[in-house]
Amino acid sequence: MLASLLDAPLTDPDLTYEPKYDGIRAIAEIEPKGRVRLWSRLGNEKTGQFPEIATALEQWARRLRAPVVLDGEIVALDNSGEPTGFQQLQGRIHLSVEKGGRGSRPLFSARTAFIAFDVLRERRADLRDRPLTERRAALERIFGPARSSTLRISESVRGDGTALYTRALASGWEGLIAKHAASRYRSGKRTPDWRKLKIVHEQEFVVGGWTKPRQTRSCFGALLLGVYERNSLVYVGHTGTGFNEAELTRVMKLLEPLETTQCPFRERPKTNERPHWVQPKLVAQVKFTEWTADGKLRHPVYLNLRDDKKPEDVRRERVSRLHAASEGRLKPDVRLKPDTTVNARASEVASSLSRTETNAVVDQLSAIEAGRRDGIITLPDGGRLNVTNLHKVFWPKQKLTKGDLLRYYALAAPFILPSVRDRPLTMKRFPNGISGQPFYQHRAPDEAPPGVRVEHVRGEPTVPARFIGGNLKTLLYMTQLAAISQDPWFSRVGSPETADHVALDLDPAPDVPFGRVLDVARWIRDELVSIGATGVPKTSGADGLHVYVPLPPDTPYEAGLIFCQIIATVVAQKHPKIATVERLVRARGARVYVDYLQNILGKTLATAYSARASAYAGVSTPLTWDEVDKGVRREDFTIESMPERLREVGDLWKPLRASKGIDLSRISKYAKVRPAWTPRLRARQGIR
């Protein structure tokens, strides 16, 4: 039985309240005389992964006269013996009976416990049709003698959950579970009879400015938020979600009279769009999931403006709250300010939260694939996504599956999402893996799941809406549709006519060694250096290599295309035996084609960190120029090896995103022979 993410009051005589434990849900089948098996809710056996729990249950079961089936949670314990976060169980995911038998010493240092909260069967009686109150009484009677540090019963209170709520805040729990006292146990069903009351953060922030809107959005893109520290306004983040058109218009009317040329923040923040500063007189109520380790808001959502709070009184609050509908009947004075030790633990969690979130998604995908069934994964922001056919093989040689691809993208998401953010995407779908027939798809489905970003791109008459990159759900949904690579435009959906960068695509003829591709990349680098420009190299993930060059703001595609043609032509003229700009395949010979024609509006290349439908399951991998000089093997960068590389070298693509762009004016002095831009050539290359 599963709980729904719905609000519930903290005081209700018909409800019972329990802590929401952050572990692995498990059914324990216990036979008399000691036979025990632990099962996950997806039907995967967990007995060998938790031998100390199995041993404790076996010892208790020797006193049983009849079989019992329990429902509960496997949790890790901290140094004081209290349940702690799921990340402490990560090392147990791949533990097997062979590595550690039930009676052996656990191979991992983290202590664990089984916390039972329901009983489904006793002797021959199926208890699921009985009310929760009866099942709870039976659980306490049956399981009572087994209680120990390893075997426990969940805390449960009837009618008033405020005390548990206060402890949840102090202890950093995920929240509470509210269960209707008369509820029957409905196996496999997610019902409102059980409700998850998740703790969120919410407080007031001073508005210090706004950013220019993107795409078709009106008024502003995001509010710039801050709190006061020692009489200085400190920037803590921005929020652009939570607004409807009416609220955008209302807030904008209040912002415009306050506009000023002076930044009100202690340090001027970096913004994605041009900022407008305001006198810090407005206060916004915002909810968010967490403070990051560097003091910024994670996933902030605008709620409303406050006229009952003075801006100069706004400080960073160290409180957590339930959803407003749950907290509405809770007296304000029960909110608890945690002590410094709790805050220190929260900072440690925040610093590793992104990895924890992606690992949680990976674990869900692994469990679904292991069960060879379809399923639903829960994303870090609370969204949910259906995934199917994860066991389908996409790369036959390596026996890598659709599930492997989804897990790679979940792990690589912190790196790939900034590269595709706000960019229209084209799909090349491989429903039967790389051995099957692929097809291109520009149009997004008419009914994409909530949270998947889909928008119309200005100037496209035949494509009603495209996927727009930038969030995890969009990335995984496209992968669910069997789009192996992520192929974004060079421009953003709000300014489709201007490119942020250009690329030279180095495409070797068959049997041309990759070493020659690296030679051409070095020559391109040398030409760029000669005019004071920079390039960032990456493997294509297939046979070739790309060199990207950052452009200054508001550069039209045509200017970038001309720049690339000049560089490519000079390289081909200087090294005619190895490099060529010939478009006809039969005219290229055994050379590397330097393709500059990818720099046309609507054309795409696989982005950095994108998986590819290559025979070796390649990934388009950013390189350092030292690696290009020393030489690399393109086959070394795959969806299997890439996560480890990301941990070692970090985001090598960040310099391209952070660059202000090259000085395009230098190209005219550099080029000795300008390309012949005849009307026919321009038309053939799709240039307006």
N, C-alpha and C positions, 0 to 999 in steps of 0.2 A: 504494500500500500504506500502511496506517495502523497506528499503534502503539496498543496498549491501555494503559490506566492501571492497571498491575499491578506488584506488587513483584518485584524480582529481586535476587539477591546482588551485592555489588560486586566479588567475586572468583569467577570461574567460567571454567574453560578453554574452555567451549563458547560463551561470549558475547564479543561485541565491544562497545565502549563509545564513544559519540560525544557531543559537546555537543548539548543541545536548543536549537536556535536559535529565536529569537522573531521570525519574519518571515512571509513569504508563500511557501507551498509552490508550486513551479513545475516543470513539465516543459519542457525545452528541446529543440525539434526543430531540428536543425542539418543543413542540406544543404551539399554541397560548393560551393565558389565563393561562399559567403557568405550564403545565404538562411537566416534564423533566425526562429523563432516561439516565443514564451513563452506557456505555458498554465497557468492555475490548476487546482487539483485538481477544481474544479467545471466546467471546460471553458470558462472565460472567458479571452480573449486578453489578455495583459499586456505584449505587445511594446512598444506605444506608451507605456505608463506608465513604462517603464524603458529609455529610449533608450540610455543609456550602457552598460548591460549588453548590449543587443542589438548595439550597435556593436562592443564588445569580442569578443563571440562571432563576429560576422561576420568580423572581421579574422583571428581564429584559424581559422575554417572555411575560409579560402582555401587552407589547407595540407592540408585533408582530401581524401581520394580517394573516400570513401563516406559516406552519411548516418549520423548518430549521434543517439540519443535519450537525454538525461540527466535524472535526477531530482535536485532540490536545493531550496535555500531562498534566496529573495531577502531580504537583510537590510540594515538601515541600519548605518552605521559611525559610531563616535564620533570625537572629535578625534584619538585615537591610532590610529585605523584598526581598532579592535576592534568586533565585532558588538554592537549595542545593541538596545534594546527596539522592539517593533512600533509604538509610538506615533509614532516618528520617520518611519514610512512613511505616516502618515495623509494627508499632502498629495498622495500619488501616486494615491490611489484613483480620482480623477476626471480624471487626466491622459490626454489622447488623442493619437493620432498627429498630428492637425492642430495641436495646441498645441505639440508638440515632436517633430519627426521623429527618426528613429534617429540621424542624423548631427548633430543640433543639440545645442546646449548644454542640459543639464537645467534645467528651470524652477525647481527647488527646491534649496535649499542642502545638504540632507542627502546625504552620499555613500552609495552603495549598492554591494553586491557580490552575486554569485551564487556560492553555496557548493554544489558538486556532491557528492552522497554515494552515487549509484548510477548505473549505466548499464543501460538496458533494451534497447537495440538497437545493433548495430554492423554496418555494411554490410547484408546481408540476414538476418543472424542475430538471432533473438529470444533474448535472454539471460535472460529472466525465469525459465526453468525451471532455471537453473544455480544452484549454491549461492552464498551471499553472498560467500564468500571468493574465488570465481572472478570474480564481477562486480567486486569491489573491485580485484582485480589488473588486470582489464581497464580499469577506470576510471583507475587510476594510470598505466597505459601510454598510454591514448588521450589523457587530459586533461593529462598532465604538462607538455607544452610550453606550455600555455595559461595556466599559473598566473601571477597578477599580483595587484595590490591589488583589482582588480575581479572576477577569475575565480579561484576557490579550490576546494580539495578539503577536505572536512570532516576534522577530526582523528579518528583512530580507533585504539584500542588493544585488543589481544586479551588476555582472561583476567583483567585486574586494572584496575578503574576507579577505584581509590582516589585516584590522583594527579589524575585529571580531576575527581573529586568535590571535592577540596581546592581546586582552581582555580575550580570552580563556586561555592563558597561565597565566595571572595575577590572574584570578578568579578560576582556577582549574577546568575548564569545562572538560567534557569527550572529546570534539572535536567539529567539525562542521558537518552540513548536507549540501551537495551541490546538488541542484536540477536543472535539465534542465528546462529552462524557458518555453519550448513548450510541456513539458511532460503532458500526460493525466494521470488521476488517475486510476490505475489498482488495483482494490480491491483484497487483499489477495496475491498479487504477489510481489516478491522481484526482482527488476529490477535495471539495471545500470543507469536508469534515475534519481534515487535518490542514493546518495553515502555518506557513513559515513567516514569522515576524522578523525580518532582517533589520539589523541595526544600520542606520545610515548616518551621515554627518550633514549638518545643516546649520548655517549661521548667516549673519549679515556681513556684507562687504561694501566698501566705498567704491563708487564708480569713478575712475580717473580718466576715462576716455572711451572711444569706440574705434573700430576699424572699418575701412571701406568694405561695402558688401561685394560678394562674388555672385556670379551667374545672374539669375533673374530675381534674386532676393532684393527687397526694397529696404531703404533706410540705412541699416548698418549690418555689418557682419557679425561682430561680437562686442561685448562690453569688456573693458579692461578693468580688473578688480584689484583692490588692495586693502590692507589693514594698517593701522597705525602702530608704530614701534618708536617710543621715545620722541613723540611729536613729529615723526617723519612717516610719510605714506609709503609702504613697501608693497611692491607688485607681487601678487600671488597667483595670477593666472587670468584666463579669459573664458567667457562662456558665450556661445552662439546658439545654444539649444534651449528649448522651453518657451519659445516665442511663437505666437500666431501673428497674422498680419495686423490685427487690431492693436496688439500689444507693441509690436514694432513701431507702429505709427505713434502711439501714445508716448512711448519712451523717447522717441526721436524728438518730439515736440518739446520735451523737457530738457534734452541734451543740448539742442542748438543754441539757446540763449546763454548757456554756460561755457561755450567753446572759447578756448584760449590758446595762445601760441606756446605757453609754458607747460612742460611736462610736470605733472604734480607728484610723480613718484620719485623716491630718493635716487634710484638708478633708472635710467631710461630703458624700458624693456624692448626686446626684439619681437617684432610682430610679423605675421605672414603677409598682411596687407598694410597699406599706409594708415598710420594712426591719426586720430583727431583727439586732442586733449581737451579736458573740461575742468572747470573748477570743481573740487571734490565736495559737492554738496548733496549728491544723491546716494541713497543707500539701497542696495538690492539684497533680497533674501535668496540664497542659493543653497541647493543640496549637492552633495558630492560623495564619492565613495571613500576617499582617503586623502590624507596629506602625503605627498611624496617625500623622499628623503631630503630633497633640496628645498622643501617648504612651499611646494606648489600644489594646486588643487588637481585631483584626478577625477575625470568625468563630471565636471560641474554642470549643473542644470539650473537655469533661471526659474525662480518661482514667482516673485513679484517685487515691487518697490515698497519700501517702508518709509512712512512719514512720521513715525514715532521714535526714531532712533537718531541721535546726533552723530554725524560722521566722525567727529573727533573722539567719540567714545568707542568706536569699533576697534576691537582687538582680536587677535587670534584666540578662539575659544577652544578649550580642550575638553569638549563634551561630545558625546554621541547621542543619537536620538533614534527612536523608532519612526517608521512612516507616520505622517501626521494623523492619519485616520485611526491608527492604533493608539497613538499617544494622546489623542484628544481627551480621554477620560482619566489621564494621569496627571496628578498634581505636579506643578513645576518644581517643587522643592525636593522631589526624589531624584532629579538629575544629579549625577555624581561626577565630580571632577577627579579623574584618576590621579594617582600619585606619580612621582617622577620615574619610578621603576617601571610602571605600566607604560608611560610615554616612551621610555627608552626601548621597551620591547616593541612598541608600535612602530618606531623608527626603523628597527631592524627588519620588521616584516615589510614595511613600505619599500625599503631599499631593494628587496628581492621579490617584490610583488609581481612584477611583469613576468619573471621567469616562473614563479609559482602559478600564475594564471595560465601561461602557455602549457606548462606541464600538466595542469589539471585537464585541459582540453585534450592533450595527447593521451592521457590515461583513459578518458572516456572513449576516444576513438579506438584505442587498443581493445578495450573491453567489448565494444560492439562488434569489432571485427573477429575477435576470438570466439564470440558466440555465433558467428556466421548468420547474423540477422541484421535487419534494419533497426535504426534507433534514433534517438534524439539526444543531442549534446546541449549542455548549458554553457553559454559563453560568459566571459568575465563580467560583462555589463548586465547580466541577467537574461539576455536574449537566448532564444532556443532555435536550433536548426535541425531539421530532419536530414539524416545521411543514410544512404542506401548502397548496397553492393560493395562494401569496403573490401571484401576478399577477392574482388575481380582483379585479375592480373593485368597490369598496364605495361610492364616491361618483362617480357617472357624470359629473356636470358638471365636476368638477375632475380626473377620471380618477385619483383616488386609490385605491390598492389595499389589500388586506388586509396586504400587506407594509409599506405606508406606516403603517398603524395599529400594527403590531407595532414598527416602528422608533420611532414616536413614544413608545409606552409604555416602550420600553427607555431612551430618553433622559430621559423624565420620571419614571422609577422612583424616583430619590432623593427626589422631591418627593411623589409620590402614595402610595408605600408607607407612610409614617408616618400618612397620613390614613385608611388602611383597615386598619392593623395590628390584629389580634385581633378584627376585626369580621366577623360573618356577612354574606355577600354574596348578592344576587339577580341572576340573569342575564336579560337580554333579548337573545336571540340573533338575528342577522341573517345567516343562512347565504348569502344571495344579495345582500348589500349592502342599502343603505337603500331601494332600489326594490323589494325583495322582501318577502315576508310574514314579519314577525318573530314570535317566540313567547317567553313567559316560562318560565324554568326555575329552580325553587328547589332541587331536589335535585341534589347532585353525582353524577357517574357512579359506578357501583359500583367501577370499577377505574381510579382516577386514577393518573397516573404517580407514582413515588416522589419525594418532595420537595414535591409539591403538597399544601397543607394542607387537610384535610377533617375536619370534626368534627360530632358531633351537638350541637345547641343544646338546652339544658335547657328542658323545657316544650313542645317541639314534637312532638306525637304522630304527625304525618303526614309529616314530612320526616326521614328517617333520618340524613342528613348534608348539610351545606352546605359550600361553599367558605368558608374563613376567610382574610381578606386579611393581607398583611404581607410576603410574600417574592416575589422576582422571578419564580420559576418558576410560582407560582400565577397571578400577573398575566398572564404571557405564555401560559400554558395556557388560561386563560379567553378570551383574545383569539384564540387558535388555534381555539377553539370558536365564534368569531364573536360574542362578547359585546363590543359596541362600547364600552359605558360600564361604569364601576365604581360599583355601587350598594350601599353598605354600610348596615347598621343604624346607629342613633344610639347603640347600646350595644355592649358587648363580649361575646364568647362566654362569658367567665367570670362575667359579671353581666348577663344579658340583660334583667332587669327595670328596670335603672336607666340613664338616658340621660346621656351626657357633654355633650350640647348639644341645642338645639332650633333650628328653622329656620322662617322665614316665607318662603313660596314666592310670589313675585309673578308672576302669570300674566296677561298682557294678552289682551284679546279681539282677534280678527282686526282688522287695520288700525289698532290703537292704536299710536302711535309709541313707540319705546323711551325717548324723553325723558320720557314720563309714568311709565314704570316707574322711572326714576331719581328722579323727583319723589317717588314713594311711598316709595322706599328712604330718601330724605333725611328724610321725615316720621317714618318708623320710627326712624331714628337719633336724631331730636330727642326722641321719646318715651322712648327708652332712656336718653338722657343725663339727662333730667329726673328719673329715679329712680336715677341713678348706675350704670347698666348699660352694657355695651358690646356692640356688634354688629360682625360681620365680613362684608362684602358680597362676593359673587362672581356673575358671570354664570352663567346656567343652562347655557350652551352651546347653547341652542335660542333661544326667544323671550324668556324672562323673566330674573329675577334672584332670588337667594336672600340673605337676611340671617340669619346664624347667630349664636346667642347661647350663650356657655358656661355650663354649669350647675355648681353645687357638687357634690362627690362624693355618691354614693348618692341622687341625686334620682330619684324614680319618674317614669315617663313621664307620668302623669296631671297631676302638678304642673307639668311643663314645658308640657303642652298647655294648661292653664288660663292660664298666664302668656302664652302666645302668643295665645290667644283674646282676652284683655283688651287687649293691645297692638293687635292687628288691628282689634278692634271700635272702639277709640278713634280710630284713624287713619281708619277708614271713616266714623265719625260726624262727624269734623272736616272731611273732604274727600269728601263724598258724591257729587260729580259725577265724581270720578276714581277713587276706591277703593271697593271693596265686599267684603263677606264673604258675599254670597249664594252658596249652593251650586249652585242651579239655573242652568244656563248661560243659559237664555232670560231670566232675571231680571237678569243682570249688565249687559246693554247694552254700550256702548263704554267699558268701564272696566277697571281692573286688579283682578283678583281676588286678595285677600290670603288665601292658603290657610294656615291654621294646623293643619289636620287631618293634615298629614304627620307630626305628632309623636305617633304611635301605635305601639306595639310591633309590629315587623315591617314597617312602612312604610319606604321608602327614597327617597333622592334621589341623583342623580349627585354624587359627591364632588368636592372641589376637584381640578383638573387632569385630570378625566375627559374623554375624548373623548365626543362625542354623535352620535347618528344624525340630525343636522340637515342641511338642504340645503347648508349652507356648511361642513360638516365642523368644527363648532364645538367648543370646549373650555370646560368650566366653569372660569372663570378668576377667581381672587381679585383684588379691586381695593382700592385705597386710597380713603378717603373723599374725598380731594382729586380723584381721578379721577371719582368719582361726582358731585362738585360741578361739575367742569368739563365733564363729559359725555364719553361714550365710545360707540363703535360696537361692538355685540356681534359683528358680522361680522369684526371685526379680529382676533379671538382664535380661531385655528384650529390644527389639528394641524401645519400647515406653519409658522405664525408663532410658535407657543408656545415652542419650544426657545430661540429668541433672546431672548424676553421673560424666560424663566427665568434666562438668563445675566445679563440686565441688572438685574432687580429682586429676584431671589432668591425665597425662600419667604414670601409674604405670608400664608399660612395658618398659619404657626407660632404667632402670638399666640393663636389660638383654642385650639390644642393645649396651649399653655403656661399658659393662664389657670386660676386657681383657682375661677372661676365667679362669677356675680353673686349679690347678696343678694336672694333671692326674697321675703323678708319685706316689702320695700318696695312690692311690687305691691298689697298690700291697702290701703295708705294712698293709693295712686295712683288706684285704680279708683273712679270715682264711681258707676258702675252695674255691679254684678256680673252675669255671665251667669246665665241661668236654667238650672241644671243639673238638669233633670227626669230621672227614671229613663228616660223614653222617649228623650230626647235623648242621654243617656249610652249607652244601648244602640245607638242608631243610629250613634254615632260610635265604637263598638267599645271603650268604656272599661269596665273591670271595676269 
